[in-house]
């Protein structure tokens, strides 16, 4: 049984620590501390790099996902892609949930444990990220400082899901067969499919093409943003050549300058395009990324957007998020909850589920229709709609009250 850790003494500089649960099993040394750190190679990726990474991951004899995961990390620098993924994950992370027993009654104490746990959002995020990365391998340990539970995502570049191998060194060929370890299922949790590369694999070409177009468009702005200027002069005369260079150098701040009758000053003709070809391809890539992650393009198409289109798009996203919630519930009930029970975090016989979302507009409409037939609990009104009810209407006012 874990010992209770006392708070700091008066005048101590150390912050008080939270006592761990009395029945929590301790495991202080995990695989996460044995991983060999590797320097990240920052190179300009293209479609050829993507094909090489896929070929290496598809290998039958020695599959590895190191290059593919590094490519995923690179494309995740794309602002739109990050925004779409975080929006989708955030809708599930922010949803309310409950833990219920076999009689379908809420266990408030167990629900409070997960709601207040710092590590629980990390566990949910690892489950949700398996949709985008294809696989997540999570390790549970207990802190050496306070004995509480820690959740760590083992680096995906060190995991070979196809073979069930975890590598302490991402460049090595041999490692631990994690599915055969006694910690698997209790301290080591697996989410995702072993042969799935995730949605990010389909987003890679669009993110790379978009980055290439932005680079080319930036170069176009640099070269043709200001029309080139030139002076025709006698380059064999050092004095005239120096004078011409000085005039061109100071032209940005000089109101005027004087040239010789034998000299000519002109602005060169700029590019005939304003970058529409790049803009169109970037817009296409943005649209494809949005459709891939959110099944809709929400709030980005300002040219063709309208309210009805946005409402339909939001509804499409709700179906996608509902699928994420169902996936999360399945993994929590089949993998995470049994592990947390064995560790001693939760009691046995509980089921995890998200609370059903309520359309407050529709509920308020129905509530108003109920006023003329039934009395409504003021406490329920305050809880659902934030309406502070201080009493019933005066019957002599001639106005029908909510509770009469």
N, C-alpha and C positions, 0 to 999 in steps of 0.2 A: 504494500500500500504506500502510495506516495505521501511524503511528509508535507505538511502545510508550511508555506514559506511566509515568514513574518514580514511586515512592512518595515520601512526604514526607521531608525531611531531619530529622535529629535536632534536636529542640527546636522544630520547625515546628508551627504551630497547625492547619494544613490536614491533613485525613485523607488517607491514601493512596488513590489511585484504582485501579480495576481496569483493566488494559490491555484494549483491545478486540481482537476476533479479527483476525488479520493480513490476512485476505482480505475483511473486511467493507467493503462499499461505503458511502461516507459521503453522507448527505443531512441537512444541519443545519437548513435553513429549510423549514418545512412550512406547510400551510394553517392549522394550529391556532393559530399565532401571529398570523395576519392577521384573525381573527374579531373583529367589532365587538361588544363586550359590551353586553348589554341588561339593564335592570332587570326583575326578576320581579314581576309584578302579583299581589298576594295579595287575592283576592276570594272571596266565598262562592259556590261553584259549585253548580249544581243541574242538573236534567235538561235545562233549556232551554239552558244553556251547552254541555252535551254535544252536543245536536242542532246548535247553531251551529258547533261545532268540526268535527263530522262533515260538515256541509254545505260548509264551507270546504275540507276535505280532499278531498271528492268532486268539487270543481269541475273541469270539463273544461278550461277555458281557463287558469285560474291556480290550480291546487291548492296549498295550503299546509297544513303540519301543525303550525305553531307553537302554535296554541291547543290542539290535541289533545294534543301532547306536554306542554304546561304543565298540562293537566288530568290527565294520567298522573302527573306529578310530585306533584300535589296528592293524588290518591287513594293514592299510595304512602306517604303518612303514616299510613295505616291499619296498625295493628300486626299484625293477622292476615294481611293480604295480603302485607306485607313478610316475615313469618315463613314463609309458605307458599312464596313465590318463592325466598327464600334457602335454605330446606331443600332444595328441588328442585335449585337450581343447585349447592349445596354438595356434594351427593352425586356429581355429575359432576366437580367441581373436585378432590375428594379422592381420586378413583379413580386407580389406578396405570396407567401406559401405557408402551408401548415403541415404538421406531422400528426397523423391520425392513427388510432389503434384499430384493432380488428372489428370493433363495434362502430367504426366510422365516427368516433368522438375525438375531438382535438386534444392532443397532449400539449398543453400550454407550456409546461416546463421544458420539454424537449424542443418545441418550436423556438422558445426563447434562447436555448443554448445555441442553436444554429444561427438564429437572427443576430445574436450579439458576437458570434465568433469572428475573429479577424481573418481566419484562414478559409472560412466557408466561401466567400466570393471567389477566391483563387481556385477552389475546387470546381465551382460552377463554370468559371471561365475556361478551365482546362477541358471540361466536357464540351463546351460550345465551340472552342477553337478546333476541336477534332473535325468539325464540319469543314473548316477552311484549310487545315493542314493535313487532314486525312487520319491523323493518329496523335494521341497524347498518352504519355506514360508518366504517372504521378507517383511521388514517393511521400509517405507520411513518416514523420519523425517527431520526437518530443524535444523541446528546448532544454539545453543544459542550464539555462539561466533560471527559468521558472517552472519547467516541467510541463508546459502547455503544448498543445499540438501544433505542428508546423506542416504546411503543404508546399511541396516544391515540384515544379514541372521539370523532369529530367530533360536535358537538351535533346531536341529532336534529331540533331545531326549525329548524336551518339547512339541512336536507336535504329535497329534493323527490324521493322515489324514483320517482314516476310519470313524471316528465320527465327524471330523471337529472341534476338540477341541484343544485349546492352553492352556498349563499348565504353570503358573508362577513358580510352584514347580514341578520338573520332577517326584517326588515321590508321588504327590497328585493324587486324583481321580477326582477332579472337576476343571474346568477351564472355559475359554471363548469359546463360540461357534463362532469362528472367521468368518465363512461364513455368519452369521446373523448380524454381526456388521456393522455399517454404514461406518466404515473405509475400509471395505473389497472392493477391486476393485479400490480403490484410493490410500490409504496409506498402505494397506495390500495386497500384490500380491502373488498369489499361482501359482506354476509351478509343473508339474508332475502329475502322476496318484495317486489317493488316495489308491489304492490297490497294487501298485507296490513297490517292495523292491529294485529295481535297479540292475545294473550289479554287484555291489560289493557283493551282496548276493551269486552270482554264483562263485565269486573269493575267498570267505572265505575258503572253504576246501582246495584249492590248496595252499593258503598262509599259512595255519596252518600246512599242511603236509610238506611244504618246510621248515618252521621254525623248525619243529621237526627233520627233516633230518639234517639240519645244526647243531643243538645241538648235535645229536648223532655222527656226523662226527667230530665235534670239540672234543668230549670226546674220540673218537678213536685216534685222533692225540695226545691228551694229554697223553693217557695211553701207546700207542704203537709207538708213534713217535720216542722215544729213547728206544731201547730194555732194559728191566730191567736187572740189574746186581746183583749178590749175591755172598757171600763168605761162604763156609762151614768151620766152626771153632768150637772150644769148647766153647759153650755158658755158661758152668758152671764155666769157668775161667774168672773172671772179667777183668783181664789185657788183655787177648786175645780178649775178646768181645769189649772192649774200643778201642783196636788197630784196629780191623776190621771196626768198625764204623768210625774211623778217616780216614782210607784209602778210604772208599767208599765216605765219605763226600768231601775229597780233590781230588778225582779222576779227576774231571773236569779240574783242573789246574795242577795236578801233571803229569810229564812226565812218571814216573814209580813208582812202590812201590814193596816192598819185602814182601813175605808171608812165613810162616813157612811150613815145609815139611808136617805137618799134616793138613794144610789148603788148600782149593781149591777155585779158583775164576773162575766164568763163567758168560756168558751173556745168559739170558733166551731167548727162541725163541719167536719172536714177532708174531703178528697176521698174518694169511695167506692172509687176504684181505687188499687192499689199499683204501677201501672206495668206490669202483665202484657202489655198491648197492645204496649208498646214493647219489652219483653223478648222477646216472641214474634217480632216483626219483625226484631230484631237477631239472634236465633238463626237465623232463616231466611236472612238475608244472610250470616252466618258460614258456614252450611252450603253455600250456593251458591258462595261464594268458594273454600272448601276443595275442593268437587267440581270446580270449574273448573280449579284449579291442580294439585291432587294426585290427582284422580279418586276421592277418598275423604275421609272426615272422621276423622282420626286423633287419638285422645286428647283430643277436645274434648267429645264427647257423654258426659258423666259420668253422666247419668241413665239412658240406654239402652245404655251401652257395656258390653262384656264382652270376654274374652280372644279368643274365636274371631272376633268382629267385628274386633278390632284386627289380628289376624294376617292376615285377608283384606284389610283396608285397606292394610297394609304391602306385601302382595304386589301390590296394584293399583298402588301408588306405584313399585314396582320396575319394572313394565312401562313406566311413564311415563319413568322415568329411563333405562331401556334405549333408549327412543326418542331421548332427548336425546343419549345417547352415540353412537348411530348417526348422528344429524345432525351432531354434532361431528366424527366421523371423516370423514364425507363432505366437509365444508367444509375440514377440515385437509388432506386429500389432494388436493382439487381446486383449492383457492384458496390456503391459507396456506403449505403446504409448497413448492409451486412458487415462490412469492414469496420465501420464505426461502432457497431454493437460489440464485435469481438475485441476491439481495442478498449472499450469501456466508456466511450463518449456518450452513447445513447442506450436506452433500454431496448429489449427485444420486442418484436411484434409491431413495429411502426411502419407506416407507409407515407412517403413524401408525395405531395401534390401541390400544384399552384392553385391559388384561389381564382375562381371564375371572375372574369372582368365584367363589370356592370356598366351599362350605358346610362349615365346619370340623367341625360336628357329624356330618354324614353321612360326611365323610372319616375322622373318628376311628372311627366304627363299622366302616367297611370295613377300616381299618388293624388294629383289634383282631381282626377275623376272619382277617386274613392272618397274624397271629403264629403260629398253630398249624401253618401250612403252609410259610412262607417266613421267611427272615431279613430284617430291616428295618434300613436304614442309620441309625445313631444320629444322624449329622449331619442327616439329613433330618427326623428326629423333632424335633430341637431347633429347626430352622428353621421347621417348620410349626406345632408345638404348644408350643414353649418347654420341652420336657421335657429336662432335663439327664441324660443316660445316662452313668453312671460305670463300668459293666461289666455282665457277664452274671450271672444268678442262680447260686447254688451248686447244682450238679446233685444233691448229696447231701441237699438240703433237702426233697426230695420235691415241690417246686413247679416247674411248667413255666415256663421263662423265655421272654421275647420273642424271644431270638436263638438259641435252642437248637433 
